[in-house]
């Protein structure tokens, strides 16, 4: 047993797939290790800045968000004060935190591990600086890491080719899904299709594309959007412009309420521009829902043999929604595929694979 630091810019109740990955992984690892989550207060209104449940502790640092980047001046102190032989496990899909972890590890003369969730695209007024940041800063951080965990084999190829990370330091570990989401396959309901989206209302998820598609749908379909984000007001305004009375903005849901949202739906939709390995798709699969997603990186790998893929444009997405709504037999077949594929994922298995990586990089952890 050793201290494991899970370092992340955001943590529940902040909404997002990365946040829930860290939460589930930390809970599993705390059965065998002392786990400290080092994070920020962003999106965690009402949560205590310090929490301790058994071997799992959470330390939230004061922070501000600048250009979708968490800035927490006190966070490096938690890293510097950690036991020198700690496993430092950085969850990465944002700028600034990776280089802070690399610098503190250099000062401590310790190792760190990067969990590469997604290679983000440029957005906002500072987005033009992102390619330079990736090339001259982030790439150096990845190469300095003792190891890099990726979600899929194609991500492994990407970090080796784009960031020149040596192949022997790249480890493929998929996301998992909680037991509470699993449901048996059920007969398609004879009613207007209840379509569900779960996720952030952010540029990468491109919910605007889904709204445009809903305006073109001909079959009776109701869409429930579960999640929140910086684009919510804009998306609500766009839904009103399109006169989409069949669209509900439900806000963020957690725990039993989120499980119930999956159970109440007839199908799940993911209109993203790109994904790493979408946790919400795994949850929908576990709930035995037919999954419709855009044919983009991340979705194609997870869902290519499981779900229904559509070109990432409104007309194609609308046609696929109409096809699902009009064909109960198709929904039944996709539901069975989802349930079968989801059996191969569990957080217990994912945590065990992560511990194998720890054992390879920090041999004493395996003892």
C-alpha positions as CSV (number, residue, x, y, z in Angstrom):
1,X,0.0,0.0,0.0
2,X,1.2,3.5,-0.8
3,X,-0.2,7.0,-1.1
4,X,-1.8,7.7,-4.5
5,X,-2.5,11.3,-5.5
6,X,-5.2,11.7,-8.1
7,X,-4.6,15.1,-9.5
8,X,-7.5,16.7,-11.5
9,X,-8.6,20.3,-12.3
10,X,-12.3,19.3,-11.6
11,X,-14.0,16.8,-9.4
12,X,-17.7,16.0,-8.6
13,X,-20.0,17.6,-8.1
14,X,-18.5,19.4,-11.1
15,X,-20.1,17.8,-14.1
16,X,-18.2,15.9,-16.7
17,X,-16.9,12.5,-17.8
18,X,-13.3,13.0,-16.7
19,X,-14.5,14.0,-13.2
20,X,-16.6,10.9,-12.8
21,X,-13.7,8.7,-14.1
22,X,-11.5,10.1,-11.3
23,X,-14.2,9.6,-8.8
24,X,-14.9,6.0,-9.6
25,X,-11.2,5.2,-10.0
26,X,-10.3,6.8,-6.7
27,X,-13.1,4.9,-4.9
28,X,-11.9,1.6,-6.2
29,X,-8.2,2.3,-5.5
30,X,-9.0,3.4,-1.9
31,X,-9.9,-0.2,-1.1
32,X,-6.2,-1.0,-1.2
33,X,-4.3,2.3,-1.0
34,X,-4.5,5.7,0.7
35,X,-5.9,7.9,-2.0
36,X,-5.8,11.7,-2.0
37,X,-7.7,13.6,-4.7
38,X,-6.0,17.0,-5.3
39,X,-8.4,19.3,-7.2
40,X,-10.1,22.7,-7.2
41,X,-13.3,24.2,-5.9
42,X,-14.6,25.0,-9.4
43,X,-18.0,23.6,-10.0
44,X,-18.1,22.2,-6.5
45,X,-20.4,24.7,-4.8
46,X,-21.6,23.3,-1.5
47,X,-18.8,20.7,-1.2
48,X,-16.4,20.8,1.7
49,X,-12.8,21.9,0.8
50,X,-11.5,18.9,2.8
51,X,-13.2,15.5,2.9
52,X,-12.2,12.2,4.3
53,X,-14.1,8.9,3.8
54,X,-12.0,6.0,4.9
55,X,-8.8,5.9,2.9
56,X,-10.2,8.4,0.3
57,X,-9.5,12.1,0.9
58,X,-10.4,15.1,-1.2
59,X,-8.6,18.5,-1.0
60,X,-10.2,21.3,-3.0
61,X,-8.1,24.4,-3.6
62,X,-9.4,27.9,-4.3
63,X,-9.2,28.6,-8.1
64,X,-10.4,30.8,-10.9
65,X,-11.1,29.7,-14.5
66,X,-9.4,31.5,-17.3
67,X,-10.0,30.4,-20.9
68,X,-11.4,27.1,-19.8
69,X,-8.3,26.5,-17.7
70,X,-8.3,26.1,-13.9
71,X,-5.8,28.3,-12.1
72,X,-5.2,27.2,-8.5
73,X,-2.1,28.8,-7.0
74,X,-2.2,26.6,-3.8
75,X,-2.6,23.3,-5.6
76,X,1.2,22.7,-6.1
77,X,1.7,22.9,-2.3
78,X,-0.4,19.7,-1.9
79,X,1.9,18.0,-4.3
80,X,5.1,19.3,-2.7
81,X,3.9,18.1,0.8
82,X,2.9,14.6,-0.3
83,X,5.1,11.7,0.7
84,X,8.1,11.5,-1.6
85,X,7.3,7.9,-2.8
86,X,3.6,8.8,-3.6
87,X,2.1,7.8,-6.9
88,X,1.3,11.1,-8.7
89,X,-1.5,10.3,-11.2
90,X,-2.5,13.3,-13.3
91,X,-5.7,13.3,-15.2
92,X,-5.2,15.5,-18.2
93,X,-7.5,17.2,-20.7
94,X,-6.7,20.9,-19.9
95,X,-3.7,23.2,-20.0
96,X,-1.5,24.5,-17.1
97,X,-2.0,21.6,-14.6
98,X,0.3,19.2,-16.5
99,X,3.3,21.6,-16.4
100,X,2.7,22.3,-12.7
101,X,2.7,18.6,-11.9
102,X,5.9,18.2,-14.0
103,X,7.6,21.1,-12.2
104,X,6.7,19.9,-8.7
105,X,7.8,16.4,-9.6
106,X,11.1,17.8,-10.8
107,X,11.5,19.6,-7.5
108,X,10.6,16.5,-5.5
109,X,12.7,14.3,-7.7
110,X,9.8,12.0,-8.1
111,X,7.9,10.4,-10.9
112,X,4.4,11.3,-12.3
113,X,1.9,9.5,-14.5
114,X,-0.3,11.2,-17.0
115,X,-3.8,9.9,-17.8
116,X,-4.6,11.2,-21.3
117,X,-8.3,11.6,-21.6
118,X,-8.7,13.7,-24.7
119,X,-6.6,15.9,-27.1
120,X,-8.7,19.1,-27.1
121,X,-9.3,21.4,-30.0
122,X,-8.7,25.2,-30.1
123,X,-11.6,27.3,-28.9
124,X,-12.1,30.9,-27.7
125,X,-9.9,33.9,-28.3
126,X,-6.8,32.2,-26.9
127,X,-7.4,29.1,-29.0
128,X,-4.8,30.0,-31.6
129,X,-2.1,29.5,-28.9
130,X,-3.1,25.9,-28.3
131,X,-1.0,24.3,-31.1
132,X,2.1,26.1,-29.8
133,X,1.3,25.0,-26.3
134,X,0.9,21.4,-27.3
135,X,4.1,21.4,-29.3
136,X,6.4,23.2,-27.0
137,X,5.0,22.6,-23.5
138,X,2.5,19.7,-23.3
139,X,4.6,17.4,-25.5
140,X,7.5,17.9,-23.2
141,X,5.4,17.0,-20.2
142,X,4.2,13.8,-21.8
143,X,7.8,12.8,-22.7
144,X,8.9,13.6,-19.1
145,X,6.2,11.4,-17.5
146,X,7.1,8.0,-16.3
147,X,4.1,6.7,-18.1
148,X,1.1,7.8,-20.1
149,X,-2.3,6.0,-19.8
150,X,-4.5,6.3,-22.8
151,X,-8.1,5.0,-23.4
152,X,-7.8,3.3,-26.8
153,X,-5.2,1.8,-29.1
154,X,-5.7,4.7,-31.5
155,X,-4.9,7.1,-28.7
156,X,-1.8,5.1,-28.0
157,X,-0.7,5.6,-31.7
158,X,-1.6,9.3,-31.5
159,X,0.6,10.1,-28.4
160,X,3.4,8.1,-29.8
161,X,3.3,9.8,-33.2
162,X,2.2,13.3,-32.3
163,X,4.0,13.8,-29.0
164,X,6.9,11.3,-29.5
165,X,6.2,9.4,-26.3
166,X,8.2,6.1,-26.3
167,X,6.0,3.1,-26.9
168,X,7.1,1.3,-23.8
169,X,5.8,4.1,-21.7
170,X,2.3,4.1,-23.1
171,X,-0.4,2.0,-21.5
172,X,-4.0,1.4,-22.8
173,X,-6.6,1.3,-20.0
174,X,-10.3,1.9,-21.0
175,X,-12.9,3.7,-19.0
176,X,-15.4,1.7,-16.9
177,X,-19.0,1.8,-15.9
178,X,-20.6,1.5,-12.5
179,X,-22.7,-1.5,-11.5
180,X,-25.6,0.8,-10.7
181,X,-26.2,1.6,-14.4
182,X,-26.7,-2.0,-15.6
183,X,-30.2,-3.0,-16.6
184,X,-31.6,-6.0,-18.6
185,X,-32.6,-5.7,-22.2
186,X,-36.3,-4.8,-22.4
187,X,-38.8,-4.8,-25.2
188,X,-39.1,-1.5,-27.1
189,X,-41.9,0.7,-25.8
190,X,-44.7,1.6,-28.1
191,X,-44.7,5.4,-27.6
192,X,-43.0,8.5,-29.1
193,X,-39.3,7.9,-28.9
194,X,-37.7,9.3,-25.6
195,X,-34.2,10.3,-26.6
196,X,-31.6,11.1,-24.0
197,X,-28.4,13.1,-24.1
198,X,-26.1,13.3,-21.0
199,X,-23.0,15.5,-20.9
200,X,-21.6,19.0,-20.7
201,X,-23.2,21.7,-22.7
202,X,-19.9,22.8,-24.2
203,X,-18.5,23.3,-27.7
204,X,-16.9,19.9,-28.0
205,X,-20.2,18.1,-27.4
206,X,-21.9,20.2,-30.1
207,X,-25.4,19.9,-28.7
208,X,-26.3,22.7,-31.2
209,X,-25.9,20.1,-34.0
210,X,-28.4,17.9,-32.1
211,X,-30.9,20.8,-31.9
212,X,-30.6,21.5,-35.6
213,X,-31.2,17.8,-36.2
214,X,-34.3,17.8,-34.0
215,X,-35.7,20.6,-36.2
216,X,-35.5,18.2,-39.2
217,X,-36.9,15.0,-37.5
218,X,-40.2,13.8,-38.9
219,X,-41.1,11.1,-36.4
220,X,-42.5,11.8,-33.0
221,X,-39.5,12.2,-30.7
222,X,-38.9,13.9,-27.3
223,X,-35.3,14.9,-26.4
224,X,-34.1,15.2,-22.8
225,X,-30.8,17.0,-22.3
226,X,-29.2,16.1,-19.0
227,X,-26.2,18.3,-18.1
228,X,-25.1,21.9,-17.8
229,X,-22.3,24.2,-19.1
230,X,-21.3,27.5,-20.4
231,X,-23.5,27.2,-23.6
232,X,-26.8,26.4,-21.8
233,X,-28.4,29.8,-22.3
234,X,-27.3,30.0,-25.9
235,X,-28.7,26.5,-26.6
236,X,-32.0,27.2,-24.8
237,X,-32.3,30.3,-27.0
238,X,-31.6,28.3,-30.1
239,X,-34.2,25.6,-29.1
240,X,-36.7,28.4,-28.7
241,X,-35.8,29.9,-32.1
242,X,-36.3,26.5,-33.7
243,X,-39.6,26.1,-31.8
244,X,-38.5,22.8,-30.3
245,X,-41.2,22.2,-27.7
246,X,-40.2,18.6,-27.5
247,X,-36.8,19.4,-26.0
248,X,-36.3,19.5,-22.3
249,X,-33.2,21.0,-20.5
250,X,-33.1,18.9,-17.3
251,X,-29.9,20.3,-15.9
252,X,-27.2,18.2,-14.2
253,X,-28.3,15.0,-12.5
254,X,-26.3,12.7,-10.2
255,X,-26.5,9.4,-8.5
256,X,-29.9,7.7,-8.5
257,X,-31.5,10.6,-10.5
258,X,-29.0,10.0,-13.3
259,X,-29.5,6.2,-13.3
260,X,-33.3,6.9,-13.5
261,X,-32.8,9.2,-16.5
262,X,-31.1,6.3,-18.4
263,X,-33.8,3.9,-17.3
264,X,-36.6,6.2,-18.5
265,X,-35.1,6.7,-22.0
266,X,-35.7,4.7,-25.2
267,X,-32.4,5.6,-26.8
268,X,-29.2,7.6,-26.2
269,X,-27.6,10.2,-28.5
270,X,-24.1,11.7,-28.5
271,X,-23.5,14.5,-31.1
272,X,-19.9,15.3,-30.2
273,X,-17.1,16.6,-32.4
274,X,-14.7,14.2,-30.8
275,X,-14.4,12.0,-27.7
276,X,-11.7,10.1,-25.8
277,X,-13.8,7.1,-24.6
278,X,-17.2,8.6,-23.7
279,X,-18.2,7.5,-20.2
280,X,-21.8,8.4,-20.9
281,X,-21.9,6.0,-23.8
282,X,-20.7,3.2,-21.6
283,X,-23.4,4.1,-19.1
284,X,-26.0,4.1,-21.8
285,X,-24.7,0.7,-23.0
286,X,-24.9,-0.7,-19.5
287,X,-28.5,0.5,-19.3
288,X,-29.2,-1.5,-22.5
289,X,-30.1,1.6,-24.5
290,X,-29.6,1.8,-28.3
291,X,-26.8,4.3,-28.8
292,X,-26.7,6.8,-31.7
293,X,-23.5,8.8,-32.1
294,X,-21.6,10.9,-34.6
295,X,-18.9,9.0,-36.5
296,X,-16.0,10.9,-35.0
297,X,-12.8,9.7,-33.2
298,X,-13.6,8.1,-29.8
299,X,-17.1,7.3,-30.8
300,X,-16.2,5.1,-33.7
301,X,-13.8,2.9,-31.7
302,X,-16.2,2.3,-28.8
303,X,-19.4,2.1,-30.8
304,X,-18.5,1.0,-34.3
305,X,-19.7,-2.6,-33.7
306,X,-22.3,-1.6,-31.1
307,X,-24.3,1.5,-31.9
308,X,-25.7,3.4,-34.9
309,X,-23.2,6.0,-36.3
310,X,-24.1,9.1,-38.3
311,X,-22.1,11.7,-40.1
312,X,-21.4,14.7,-37.9
313,X,-24.0,17.0,-39.5
314,X,-27.6,17.7,-38.7
315,X,-29.3,16.0,-41.7
316,X,-27.5,12.7,-41.2
317,X,-28.2,12.8,-37.4
318,X,-31.9,13.6,-38.1
319,X,-32.2,10.7,-40.5
320,X,-30.7,8.3,-37.9
321,X,-33.1,9.6,-35.2
322,X,-36.0,9.0,-37.6
323,X,-34.8,5.5,-38.3
324,X,-34.6,4.7,-34.6
325,X,-38.0,6.1,-33.9
326,X,-39.7,4.2,-36.8
327,X,-38.0,0.8,-36.3
328,X,-38.6,-0.9,-32.9
329,X,-36.8,-4.0,-34.2
330,X,-33.7,-2.0,-34.8
331,X,-33.9,-0.5,-31.3
332,X,-34.2,-4.0,-29.9
333,X,-31.2,-5.3,-31.8
334,X,-29.1,-2.3,-30.7
335,X,-30.2,-2.6,-27.2
336,X,-29.0,-6.2,-27.1
337,X,-25.7,-5.2,-28.6
338,X,-25.2,-2.5,-26.0
339,X,-25.9,-4.8,-23.1
340,X,-23.5,-7.4,-24.4
341,X,-20.7,-5.0,-25.0
342,X,-21.1,-3.3,-21.6
343,X,-20.3,-6.5,-19.7
344,X,-16.6,-6.2,-20.7
345,X,-16.3,-3.0,-18.6
346,X,-16.3,-2.5,-14.9
347,X,-14.5,-0.1,-12.5
348,X,-13.1,-3.0,-10.6
349,X,-11.3,-4.3,-13.7
350,X,-10.2,-0.8,-14.7
351,X,-8.7,-0.2,-11.3
352,X,-6.9,-3.5,-11.4
353,X,-5.3,-2.5,-14.8
354,X,-4.3,0.9,-13.4
355,X,-2.6,-0.8,-10.5
356,X,-0.7,-3.0,-12.9
357,X,0.6,0.3,-14.4
358,X,1.5,1.5,-10.9
359,X,3.3,-1.8,-10.3
360,X,5.4,-1.3,-13.5
361,X,6.3,2.3,-12.8
362,X,6.4,2.2,-8.9
363,X,7.4,-1.4,-8.1
364,X,6.8,-1.0,-4.4
365,X,3.0,-0.5,-5.0
366,X,2.7,-4.1,-6.1
367,X,3.9,-5.4,-2.8
